């Protein structure tokens, strides 16, 4: 995914290519390993252009989601987060969520291929995507907890 993909999709959908949209897209691209909330994205973008407000961030994210440029993620922490769509992935990857510090890590391999094949066979159901989240304590928090116990 690159800036040309953004421009092509915006134009094909009848949207204008604006500097604000490019800045927001580039911020997502530069932080593609992070799972940014609109507020976190706003912090990053405001350093590049303080005139871009949170309302513009929200509107742009809605457009990006509509154009299949970003995934909207819900980690059950009362705020949505966004990540760029990886066009090389057949399915969305999975996430490890630390219930202590809130850190999110990606699991890059697909854990559900066998289950999907069985569902397709048994139910004649064509799965387009799935979402799997694991909740627990990350290695950093485990170390901190061990240190406190000493």
Helices and strands as residue ranges (DSSP letters): H 3-12, H 19-30, H 38-48, H 54-66, E 70-74, E 80-84, E 94-98, E 104-107, H 113-123, E 133-136, H 139-149
